[in-house]
Amino acid sequence: MIRLPILKDELAFLEKLLPDLGTRPDLGHLAIEIKKRIEKIRQEIRALQEKG
């Protein structure tokens, strides 16, 4: 279950980074990709929590 803390750390980092990207119009594409990654991480966390 070592993967769960790593995913939670990555999620926290990306969620903290995202608002700053929202203020940068030149980084809009990056913000979209980060949003996609956040959703994927949330799904992975849910799946791991349901397993264990």
C-alpha positions as CSV (number, residue, x, y, z in Angstrom):
1,M,0.0,0.0,0.0
2,I,3.0,2.3,-0.4
3,R,1.4,3.6,-3.6
4,L,-1.5,5.3,-1.7
5,P,0.7,7.9,0.2
6,I,2.6,8.7,-3.0
7,L,-0.6,9.3,-4.9
8,K,-2.0,11.5,-2.1
9,D,1.2,13.5,-2.1
10,E,1.1,14.0,-5.9
11,L,-2.5,14.9,-5.7
12,A,-1.9,17.6,-3.0
13,F,1.0,19.0,-5.1
14,L,-1.0,19.2,-8.3
15,E,-4.1,20.7,-6.5
16,K,-1.8,23.4,-5.0
17,L,-0.2,24.1,-8.4
18,L,-3.4,24.3,-10.4
19,P,-4.8,27.7,-9.1
20,D,-1.5,29.4,-10.1
21,L,-1.8,28.0,-13.6
22,G,-5.3,29.3,-13.9
23,T,-4.0,32.8,-13.7
24,R,-1.6,32.2,-16.6
25,P,-3.3,32.2,-19.9
26,D,-0.1,31.0,-21.6
27,L,-0.3,27.8,-19.5
28,G,-3.9,26.9,-20.2
29,H,-3.0,23.6,-21.9
30,L,-0.8,22.6,-19.0
31,A,-3.7,23.3,-16.6
32,I,-6.0,21.1,-18.6
33,E,-3.5,18.2,-18.5
34,I,-3.0,18.7,-14.7
35,K,-6.8,18.6,-14.2
36,K,-6.9,15.3,-16.1
37,R,-4.1,13.9,-14.0
38,I,-5.8,15.0,-10.8
39,E,-9.0,13.1,-11.8
40,K,-6.9,10.0,-12.7
41,I,-5.2,10.1,-9.3
42,R,-8.5,10.5,-7.5
43,Q,-9.8,7.4,-9.3
44,E,-6.7,5.4,-8.4
45,I,-7.0,6.5,-4.8
46,R,-10.6,5.4,-4.6
47,A,-9.8,2.1,-6.2
48,L,-7.0,1.4,-3.7
49,Q,-9.1,2.4,-0.8
50,E,-11.9,0.1,-1.9
51,K,-9.5,-2.8,-2.2
52,G,-7.9,-2.4,1.2
